[in-house]
Amino acid sequence: MSLQATQKKKEESLDRATHFLHRYCMLIVLAEYFEEHLPDEKNPIFSEWLKQHVEYSAILSRITLA
C-alpha cells in the first residue's frame, strides 16, 4: 500500500470515527432533553431546547479526534 493510500485510509477512518462520536454525543444530549422534559405536558421542540443550551452546541461543534 502506498503512503498516499495509507494516509487517505487514515483520514477516512478518522472522519468516520468523528462522525460516530458526534452521533453518540448527540444521543447523550437527547437523553438529557428527555430527562428534563419527559414529564412535562408542553415540551419544547428539541432544536429550540438545544438553542437555549449553547453549552451542548459548543461541545458538539468541537468534537474531533485529530
C-alpha positions, 0 to 999 in steps of 0.5 A: 500500500502506498503512503498516499493510500495509507494516509487517505485510509487514515483520514477516512477512518478518522472522519468516520470515527468523528462522525460516530462520536458526534452521533453518540454525543448527540444521543447523550444530549437527547437523553438529557432533553428527555430527562428534563422534559419527559414529564412535562405536558408542553415540551419544547421542540428539541432544536429550540431546547438545544438553542437555549443550551449553547453549552451542548452546541459548543461541545458538539461543534468541537468534537474531533479526534485529530 
